[in-house]
């Protein structure tokens, strides 16, 4: 490939912008944002913007603790439904 052709190559439009990542890193997620992120992760859907916000947090511990609590509550609710359904 010659130099003239390489200058015409545009960057990938789907790649995250480094400037937007730096701007979001100083903001901390609120309690509700953490809860919604955990619920979105549990069912496997989340917007790219929210995912980037979550991964730019200073500490992963709120998400880890929330995920553990959600998992325990989910398992207990399944056990409860099964116990109600079985005589």
N, C-alpha and C positions, 0 to 999 in steps of 0.2 A: 504494500500500500504506500502510495507516495504521500508527501507532506500535505499537499493540498486536499486530498481526500480525508486525511485524518483530522483536519481542522473542521470539517463539516459534520463530524459525528457529535450528536447531541447527547447530554447525559440522560440517564434513565429517568423518566418522569415519575416512576413509582418509588424511586429511592427516597428515603427520608431525608429531610433537609437538616443539616447539622445545626443551623441557627435555631430552628424551632425546638430541637432537643435541648439546647442550652437554656432557652428561655423558660422551659417548663420544669427544669430540674430544681429551681428554687422554691416552687410551690409544693406544699404538702397536701396530700389527699385528705379530704374530710372523712368523717366516719361513714357517711352515707355513700361516698364514692368507693370506699373500701368494700362495703357490704355489696354494692352493685357489681363491683369487679369480681368478687368472690362468687356471686350468683351467676354472672356471665361465664366465668371460668367453669363452673359446675356443669352448665349445659352446653358449653363449647362455643359460645358466640360472644364476640366483643369487637368494638370498633378499633381500628388501628390507632386512632388518636388516644383512646383510653388505655390501650395496651402500652403505648409509648409513655404515657403519663405514669402508669404503674411501675414500669421498669426503670424510670428515672427517679424514683423515690430514694431518699437517703438510707432507708432501712427496709428490708423485706419482712421484718418481724410482724407488723400488723397483718400482712397478707397470710403469713404462715400460721399465726395463731387463729385468725379468722377461718382459714381453710380447715384447720383441725376441729374447731368448734362446729363448723358447718357439717363436716363429715360425721362427727359423733351424733349431732342432732338428726341427720339424715338416716343413719343406721338405726337409731332408736325409734324414729317414726316408722320405718319399714317394719321393725320388730313389733311395734304397737299395732300396726294395721294387720299383720299376719296373726297376732294373738286375738284380735277382734274377729277375724274371719274364721278362725278355727274354733270349734266348740271346746 
